[in-house]
Amino acid sequence: MDKIKVIVVDDSVFMRKALTKIINSDDIEVIETAVNGKDAIEKIKEFQPDLVTLDIEMPIMNGIEALKVIMQECPVPVIMISTLTSEGADATIEALSNGAVDFVTKKTAFTEMNLLQDEILGKIRSVANNKALRNQLKRRSLILQKKNEFIQNVTAQSDRKVSASHLEIAKQLAERSKQRKASYIQKSNRKRPETNEIELIVIGISTGGPVALLELFKHLPGNIPVPILVAQHMPPYFTKSLADRLNGLSELNIKEAEDGETIKPGYVYFAPGGRQMTVNKKLNLCISDEPRNELFKPSVNVLMNSAIDVFGKSMVGIIMTGMGHDGRDALKRLHSIGGYVISQDVESCVVAGMPRSVIDAGIADEIHPLNDMPDAIASLFNLTAK
């Protein structure tokens, strides 16, 4: 079996050597390194890797600028290497908005390298083996090329009448962008809850989540009549950057949750990275470090179980892309008391571990590809996604 070919891009000699050392393994090989974005683009075109790790702050051409060119000219899955700061978080979320599939945070101490190794190897394997993702990147490149050709053609004809064929193409593209299916896939005999039976939505998501959430929330209508709580596996700083970015794209009010605030309809609350979030019977959010024995902070199971304690089967649980099986046990509990469970499908996930664990457990009442997820949620309330 061929090894996964990786190019490491970082202006730091230490990080290039460290990443090469921890990435090289039985099934993964660093075939080249690059010192800046310009160097990276040239080597990606020459060596055609399966995946690229990309630093953000670099001379000549930084990671964000390089990523935009990569996605247009030589699309390949990109994992960002980010610093654990608010500035690093903002830049990383911008990169995810521009086509990067995921990120890991830099560990500068030798004692932390084992943690980075486990994380980055797991993500490289999952992303590089995701054929649907690679096909999506290729389609994105083709769409960008066609779009640019169309713009250039129209610009060239600016002093003349645009041809009927170009106008027809533009019309077709506009119509396709508006078309969203309102149907849903029924996977159980359980009846969909009525609108007045739903009081809360809780979403659990991990690897590949930021990109999926960008797709989800930019299409959801702003009049969802219940609160939405989100547990996205992320370190500190990153959930606030993600929530702020989503808030600027969505009709909903999206924010990082604060301890003690009361949840309200039309609002989306993100559990802060590195902390646990629960909801109590007074409908207040509680942000803490408890329970301390949980692997994930925030934990999907912790958040969902607290919501089940308060809302029972009036909560709708949604599981999306992610590694592992966080959320499965809480959703089993929700399903057992008559609650409703929706899962992203395996094929549209960057990493399908979390949805697959729910689907394999037989507790998913509906299964949707990512692009149908906005309608799946909106239609619960007789609404239509944008």
C-alpha positions, 0 to 999 in steps of 0.5 A, a space after each residue: 500500500 502506498 504511503 500518504 505523501 505530505 509536504 510540511 510548510 513552515 518558516 521555522 527550521 525547528 518546526 519543519 524538523 519536528 513535524 517531519 520527525 513525528 509525521 514520518 511513520 509506517 504509512 505516512 511520509 514527508 516528501 518535501 518541506 517548504 519555507 513559505 507560501 510561494 515555495 509551498 505552491 511551487 512544490 505542491 504543483 511539482 510533487 503533488 502530495 496527498 496532504 499539506 501542513 501549512 503554517 500561517 505566519 511566514 515571510 514572502 507569502 503567508 499561509 492565508 495567501 498561499 491557501 487561497 492560491 492552493 485552493 484555486 490552482 492546485 487543490 489538496 487537503 490542507 491542515 493548518 498549524 496554528 499558535 494557541 493564541 487569540 491571533 492564531 485562532 482568528 487566522 486559523 478560522 479565516 483559513 478554515 473559511 478559505 478551504 483548509 480542512 482542519 488545524 492543529 496547534 503548535 507544541 513548542 515543548 519537547 514534552 508536548 510533542 507526543 500529544 501533537 504526534 497522536 493528533 496530527 497523525 490521526 488527522 492526516 490519516 483520516 483526511 488523506 483517506 477521505 475520497 469524497 473530500 478530495 473530489 470536493 476540492 477538485 470540483 471546487 477548483 473546476 467551479 472557480 476556473 469556470 467562474 473566472 473564465 466567465 468573469 473574464 469573458 464578461 469583462 472582455 465584452 463590457 463594451 458589447 452586449 453580453 451573449 445570450 449563452 453567458 446570460 443563460 449560464 449566469 441564470 442557471 448558476 443563480 438558480 442552482 445556488 437557490 435550490 435546496 431540498 426540503 425532504 429528509 431521510 427517515 431512518 427509523 419508525 419514530 415520528 418526527 416531533 411536532 414543532 411545539 414539541 421541540 424546546 432545544 437543539 444540541 449539536 455535537 461536532 469535532 474534527 472537520 467541524 468549523 468547515 461544516 458549521 460554516 456551511 450549516 449556519 450560513 443557510 439556517 434561517 434566523 427565526 429558529 424558535 428554540 436555543 441551539 447549544 454546540 459542543 465543538 472540540 476545540 482549544 481555548 480562544 478558537 471557539 470565540 473566533 469561530 462563533 464570531 465568524 459564524 455570527 457575521 455570516 448567519 441570521 442567527 445570533 451566535 456567540 461563545 457562551 458565558 457562565 450564568 447566561 440564560 439561553 434564548 430562542 434564536 441564539 446559538 451558544 458555543 461551549 468555550 474551548 477547553 471548558 465544560 458547558 452544561 445547562 440547568 433547570 433555570 435555563 442558565 449555562 454553567 461553564 466550569 472545569 467539571 467533570 475533570 475526568 472527561 477526555 474532551 473539553 468541551 464534551 458532547 456527552 457532558 453537554 447533552 446529558 445535562 440538556 436531557 436532564 432538563 428537557 428530556 425528549 423535547 431536545 433534538 440531538 444532532 451529531 456531525 463530523 468528528 473523530 471518536 464517539 463522543 456524544 454516542 452515549 448521551 444520544 443513546 439515552 436520548 433515544 431511549 426516552 423517546 427523543 429525536 436524533 439526527 446524524 450527518 452522513 458518513 460520506 460528507 464528514 471529514 472524519 466520520 467516527 462520531 456519526 458512524 458510532 451513532 448510526 452503527 448503534 441504530 439510534 439515528 432517526 435521520 441521516 443527512 449529507 452536510 448540504 441537506 443538514 440546514 433544511 433538515 433542521 429548518 424543516 423541523 419548524 416548518 421553515 426553509 433554509 436559505 
